[in-house]
Amino acid sequence: MALLIVGIIIFLGLHLIRVIAPGLRQSLINSLGENGWKAAYSVVSILSLVLLIYGFGQARQVTGMLYTPPVWMAHITITLMLIAVICLVASLLPAGHIAVKTKHPMVLSVKIWAFSHLLANGETSSVLLFGAFLAWGVILRIALKRRQRAGELTLRPFVSGKYDLYAVIIGIVAWALITFKLHELLIGVAPIVM
């Protein structure tokens, strides 16, 4: 459980550094240079993500249940995950209506992912992981809204509605691949038991 907690703290702390320590971030950019900062940020992100995943795998084997969700909650999770994947794809494409209306579709995607997994998973390790990511998403969304109001952040302008169609089509395909194959292959749990 300790590895999971350390992984969560490092990974999410790094991804909140602009919010919790903007001065530290800027001083690191000044000392390392823009490219040095990006390289260091990327390396620490990857290493902490590996630690987080490994720690979660270890913690799942030893932690008990905090609550036992009803079986039908898995269906709600699967449905919400379709929305999360579409939002994630929309965040990676030029802005369509989805990106413009949600403002920060990647953050929304993470929040939906975390919330939906809390509905279907009551193990202590899962609650810790998904609860931490949900809290991160809420904190980041509030910080992004404040930065936008202060004029520090400009939202992406609308480009074309065709990117919404692409987001939906690619999102459905990616969701189906994850739901019917990749989740079980990578995580060891089949979202839909056939």
Solvent accessible surface area in square Angstrom, and as a share of the most:
residue,aa,sasa,rsa
1,M,73,0.32
2,A,73,0.56
3,L,77,0.39
4,L,0,0.00
5,I,73,0.37
6,V,67,0.39
7,G,0,0.00
8,I,14,0.07
9,I,113,0.57
10,I,70,0.36
11,F,27,0.11
12,L,14,0.07
13,G,25,0.24
14,L,24,0.12
15,H,51,0.23
16,L,19,0.09
17,I,20,0.10
18,R,97,0.35
19,V,51,0.29
20,I,116,0.59
21,A,29,0.23
22,P,78,0.49
23,G,53,0.51
24,L,93,0.46
25,R,44,0.16
26,Q,89,0.39
27,S,57,0.37
28,L,57,0.28
29,I,20,0.10
30,N,111,0.57
31,S,88,0.57
32,L,88,0.44
33,G,31,0.30
34,E,92,0.41
35,N,122,0.63
36,G,28,0.27
37,W,17,0.06
38,K,111,0.47
39,A,57,0.44
40,A,40,0.31
41,Y,59,0.22
42,S,53,0.34
43,V,84,0.48
44,V,61,0.35
45,S,16,0.10
46,I,109,0.55
47,L,114,0.57
48,S,4,0.03
49,L,70,0.35
50,V,87,0.50
51,L,47,0.23
52,L,7,0.04
53,I,106,0.54
54,Y,121,0.46
55,G,0,0.00
56,F,26,0.11
57,G,27,0.26
58,Q,73,0.32
59,A,0,0.00
60,R,87,0.32
61,Q,141,0.63
62,V,116,0.67
63,T,30,0.17
64,G,46,0.44
65,M,102,0.45
66,L,112,0.56
67,Y,88,0.34
68,T,112,0.65
69,P,24,0.15
70,P,60,0.38
71,V,131,0.76
72,W,142,0.50
73,M,39,0.17
74,A,35,0.27
75,H,121,0.54
76,I,68,0.35
77,T,11,0.07
78,I,23,0.12
79,T,81,0.47
80,L,40,0.20
81,M,30,0.13
82,L,47,0.24
83,I,80,0.41
84,A,2,0.01
85,V,11,0.06
86,I,26,0.13
87,C,7,0.04
88,L,69,0.35
89,V,15,0.09
90,A,5,0.04
91,S,20,0.13
92,L,123,0.61
93,L,38,0.19
94,P,60,0.38
95,A,2,0.01
96,G,3,0.03
97,H,100,0.45
98,I,39,0.20
99,A,5,0.04
100,V,55,0.32
101,K,156,0.66
102,T,37,0.22
103,K,84,0.36
104,H,24,0.11
105,P,7,0.05
106,M,88,0.39
107,V,12,0.07
108,L,54,0.27
109,S,7,0.05
110,V,31,0.18
111,K,40,0.17
112,I,27,0.13
113,W,70,0.25
114,A,0,0.00
115,F,97,0.40
116,S,0,0.00
117,H,19,0.09
118,L,31,0.16
119,L,36,0.18
120,A,32,0.24
121,N,34,0.18
122,G,0,0.00
123,E,52,0.23
124,T,38,0.22
125,S,0,0.00
126,S,4,0.03
127,V,35,0.20
128,L,59,0.29
129,L,11,0.06
130,F,13,0.05
131,G,25,0.24
132,A,22,0.17
133,F,19,0.08
134,L,46,0.23
135,A,49,0.38
136,W,30,0.10
137,G,0,0.00
138,V,69,0.40
139,I,77,0.39
140,L,28,0.14
141,R,54,0.20
142,I,83,0.42
143,A,14,0.11
144,L,21,0.10
145,K,100,0.42
146,R,152,0.55
147,R,47,0.17
148,Q,59,0.26
149,R,172,0.63
150,A,72,0.56
151,G,64,0.62
152,E,117,0.52
153,L,43,0.21
154,T,122,0.71
155,L,48,0.24
156,R,100,0.37
157,P,106,0.67
158,F,94,0.39
159,V,85,0.49
160,S,30,0.19
161,G,30,0.29
162,K,102,0.43
163,Y,41,0.16
164,D,21,0.11
165,L,104,0.52
166,Y,90,0.34
167,A,0,0.00
168,V,53,0.31
169,I,91,0.46
170,I,84,0.43
171,G,0,0.00
172,I,80,0.40
173,V,83,0.48
174,A,28,0.21
175,W,43,0.15
176,A,32,0.25
177,L,98,0.49
178,I,61,0.31
179,T,9,0.05
180,F,100,0.42
181,K,124,0.53
182,L,65,0.32
183,H,39,0.17
184,E,96,0.43
185,L,124,0.62
186,L,134,0.67
187,I,81,0.41
188,G,59,0.56
189,V,68,0.39
190,A,33,0.26
191,P,36,0.23
192,I,57,0.29
193,V,133,0.76
194,M,186,0.83
